[in-house]
């Protein structure tokens, strides 16, 4: 693990920007797409001659280890003038580095959907809060008659909290959790859990596994269902709030027919997404489709750049004060930041995975959704959701 300087851009004022993504390790594929999304935005800002600055990028690669995130955050924030870092995927890594950002009075731009129940003066959240992913998914499943769930997750805060929210919503609406199991990060021996799921016969499986654990589960579960004569996607659907396009290729032949709740899919039809896809494929021709995490990283860099331009300063207080006036035409739709909790207004959608590594968008929000990280005003008792069928 070492610090790399990726961009100098000395033709204009260089503003230091840190990147802290794991491109190796258990969730390296996700971290790689996030890094690419951030760098695509960096290059677009550098190409904009009307912008009086460009980002000088400094990267630390933590290799998926929390202790490396802490050391990496310290390395970055000890550099003169560096006060902004885009990075982290897991909630555990975010929580580990937060004291470092508080000590340096710096900003972490966190570009990942997460479990909520947090706000910080030192974090701007450009990924989805729970009312923008797990609540819409629960309401969709209830509308389809899904009342009984089996939950399987990685043994850390993302799974614990999302499962708690899903359990709460089901319980309020006459449903129940038939089983709940957790495994260590990276664990791929899941046969006992799969047999328990088959005996329980839930309406759906809520998957909060991440990385290799998740990919192994999808493959093994599909194989075991086929051996039992079951049409897995139809009879025992697996639903997630994190499954994304780059991961489908890693799952392989079992990648189709799964539901994912997200604010971005590469199959969105809009001018902004068409531009994003064209730039992505021109820059990363062998990378496949971008993901929600890549888009959230792309958004983070562009929102930071807009705030710096409005504030005429990269100082943290000035950037935070300017956030209320930032409006970014993101690939998912227009995005802005709630200045009270520094979370993003985003566009919930539900997709069904395809064998070609993309998603069919089967439901989408009728309007942008205000972030509610503590679920203070989000109704958890089910009523028909404000979603429209699109296919």
JOHU-V964783 format. One line per field, one symbol per residue. psi: psi as a letter, one per 40 degrees, with the letter a starting at -180 (. if undefined). A space follows every 10 residues. Layout:
BEGIN
psi: ???
END
This chain:
BEGIN
psi: hihhhdhdfe eihhhhhihg hheiadfddd dddddddddd ddddddehee heiihhhhhh hefehddddd ddddddeehh ehehhhiidi ddddddeddd dddefihhhh fiiaeafiii eehhheihid eedddddddd dddeehdhih hhiigadddd dddddddddd defeaihdih iiiihehege dddddddddd gidihhhfii addddddddd dddddddefi gddddgihii eehidddddd dbeeeieiih hiehieehhi dddddddddd dddgdeeaii iddddddddd dddddddddd efieiddddd dedeehhhgi deihiihhed efiihigiih ihiideeahh hdiiieiihh hgdefdehhe hhihigiihe .
END
